[in-house]
């Protein structure tokens, strides 16, 4: 027996004949706790989910195919919960019944469906599929939810002040002959939920569904005559419709005949955005309010650090046909739909995720021709370390290496600055310029044309053409009147700073009992954003500060982070054990090191232990055990950084204080404790990210990439180390990418060259553009040792006896890479942007000890330190 879900359908004002039901593959999204807001509604999450699909099908899903598939398979506007209906085994109390549904049905005919079968359900997990569906499907949940006292507590409305909007939930023929509003059987919420929207960092809240439709329409533009629409949808029966102005029944056969003969047409690039939303304003508001229409209805997020729900403002009057996110996205969509075809023609395999990523960032969409981002001072290769010319690093152009890596106690940093002004429109901050170039009269014609079709679809043809056109003109004029005020509330291009340093770290977050569960989720979402957790940025691991359990295994996915947190069944921390947390950190780092040994990794992200300890005091026994681990076993990881966010600064200052000798027997012991940039303490007594955000972001910027010698790393889990010949073969060709106005810093720890006679680092070009590469030893007075890399050339940096006699406090070696010119030819899957420059790195001569005995002694010492720490913890 096949069990079918009964999808409850609400009675709407405009009943759509043959209304759609929620597809079977999306029904799980509306059952059980799947309806709860688990994920942040953020642009990074949207881009991540789109990128997952592209990575799974890199050759078959280009920007056009993917945007069309998303539009037809996952975007379903107007899904509402049926009031008073409870979910059962056979009933899913959601249906596509909102006022946005008729427009969506029309748009599906304006954007042709993709050929063949969809693969989205096979590529994405159910969790990700539901998340992407919700992000791109616009809807408003209009009815009272019961949580208004918490979500909009300042409302003073009385029962007599109920929302009056007869076009929402009551059939129009039941209204009074005066056309006045009436009270609903089920009251409308004073702050309805707006769905299908996404928060961006500097560009306001947008409607992703509109953006997806704009790309789809722009890559297959269509111009369809009104008569074709009407002929395709005309019901064979002769219906009578109510005139919304007088509520009299009139035969509209004459009007229908006129539509069938109409030569007017609708362009899908307009209908997919501005014209479609403005047409809804005309059809739904116009009959009741005349020319006094409203557009751009604002709302408020529940939480700026964890935006999961957005509530429309009180006093909304149920005029949400064009909300503020839809207005803003309509402007964006208009520009994107007109330009995207040209972008795809110029860039082979331009991806949908790239369009979204570039447009909503300070860098913008590149001009897609050869780009120059400014020259650098060219240095020379000096083979002898002793004769490096010493000059301030600022003479090498835009490098920030000196500012970033000097002693943090003296470190001062200039705030990130806006990028140079681009004369072309390139990103979302240019909306004011986009608004100026939109043809107002053309928009009025397109809005009126689409409104005529929408009237027919919603069975409300009683409004005269003259009245409808007047209302549509008023809606467009209102849009132009309101838009400047809305756009002025958002940052201008010259107010949006761009940071040349992009975080790329393996972040291990240790959370204590300072926060409740929601506040921990808020913190973790904030950290995924500022550390840029993604394929091209950082990874995140979350450790339970009380028990040492792993709450989130290492991932570069925001979606995976919150799915793991949702599935974590134990309570969130209420206590704090620093030693247990460090022991778990040691275990995770050892396993990661083991994987790097097997893979022969020699360039990777640096590792960061981010510890939050803001409430519980650390006991003396716990402190001593943690200190032994920190100053013992954890010193095996030379590229591990620590940031402590704490209200107890003195305890953590004592934790990292190191007064013991650096020599054990005949072998000097490497320790990061002599490098203060590896340890940062941030004083904070407030659990809100606001309190420590600025300092934390600055510290993230300081952490470089790492160059390593994999054969030098110590693994306690797998003693099967590949042969020396393996490393000789696989030490080459680390591939990396860098874009204009971006800088990558690489660091070689002294752990790898304390006893090296010579180190040689080579950078190789692959004809993607030109680079300037600089080397530095002293961050406070860095040598001007730079070389230019062009075409297929290579450059070498040679360091002879890089430590000399000072093997204990020998300074690291830093390399900075900047783009001089891009040939805009980056089209492989590993390219984040099409104007990135690809290059290779290889190094020779890295070691880690004077001889094999040194390695053995270091291994034995680390092993016994680990045993001692574990034994102490168990005793405690």
DAKATA-V823685 format. One record per helix or strand of 2 or more residues. SS is the DSSP state (H for helix, E for strand). FROM is the first residue (numbers start at 1). LEN is the number of residues. Records with the same first field share a line. If there is no record, write none. Layout:
# DAKATA-V823685
SS = FROM-LEN ; FROM-LEN
This chain:
# DAKATA-V823685
E = 6-2 ; 79-3 ; 91-2 ; 94-3 ; 139-5 ; 188-8 ; 198-2 ; 205-2 ; 223-3 ; 240-3 ; 249-3 ; 265-3 ; 299-3 ; 310-3 ; 371-2 ; 505-7 ; 538-7 ; 550-6 ; 603-11 ; 640-7 ; 663-2 ; 667-2 ; 679-5 ; 705-3 ; 734-5 ; 743-6 ; 758-8 ; 769-8 ; 785-5 ; 794-7 ; 813-10 ; 837-8
H = 24-7 ; 32-4 ; 43-14 ; 63-11 ; 101-10 ; 120-4 ; 126-11 ; 148-4 ; 159-3 ; 172-3 ; 208-12 ; 226-8 ; 253-9 ; 268-4 ; 274-16 ; 324-23 ; 352-8 ; 385-3 ; 393-4 ; 401-5 ; 428-10 ; 440-18 ; 465-24 ; 493-3 ; 517-14 ; 558-10 ; 578-22 ; 620-12 ; 633-4 ; 649-8 ; 672-3 ; 676-3 ; 689-3 ; 693-10 ; 710-3 ; 724-7 ; 750-3 ; 852-24
